[in-house]
């Protein structure tokens, strides 16, 4: 699951998935702006066949939180 998340993040932000750490956020990824954040959300929903709530979308501002929410929703 972790590799799938990193692959999506890498694709959306145009970075090497191997460089993504659990502390990455808009502060450490220059391309992580509001538009790309929504692109990331849509891409993750498609990849994992899940749907995020508005509150989850607002909270998903670093890799660690993304991972935790996706893990809870998928049970993986």
N, C-alpha and C positions, 0 to 999 in steps of 0.2 A: 504494500500500500504506500509506503514512504516513497519508493521510487516513482510510482505513478503520480503522486502529488508533486514531487520535484520536477518531473517531466512536464507537467502542465504549467507549473510556475515558470520554468525555464522557457517554455514556448511562448507564454503570454508576455513575459518581460524581456525576452531576447537575451537570456543569460544561460550559461552552462549549468545544467541541473546538478552537476557534481560539486559546484561551488556553494550551493544553498545549505544554510545551517538552520538549526532550530531557532536561532535568535534573529533571523532575517525579518525585516519589516520595511515599511516605506522609508524609514530612516537610513537603511543600508542598501536598498535597491532603488537607484535613481529613477527608473522608469515606472515605479509603483505610484501612480497618481489615481485620482478618483475614477477616471474612465477605464484605465487598465484594471483597476480593482474590480469593477463590474464585469469586465471581460474575463477576469480570473474566476469570479464566482460562477458565471455561465459555463465556462470550460470545466470547472470542477463538478458542477451539477451534471453535465453531460457525461463526463468520464466515469463518475460513480453512480449515475442514475438516481440522484437524490435531489431534494429541493431544500434550500435554506430559508429560514424565516428572516424577516427584516432585521430583527435583533441580532441574529447570528451574523448576518452580512456586516452589520455595523461593528461587531466585535472582532471579526476576522482580520485583524491588522498585524498579525505576525505568523510565522510558520507554525510555531508551537500551538497556537490557538486553532489555526486551520486544521492541523493534524488531529487535535483532540475532538473537534466538532465532527469531522468526517468519520473518525473512528467510532464515535458514539452513534452516528446515523447509520453506518454500514454494518456495525458489529464485527468488523474485521480486526 
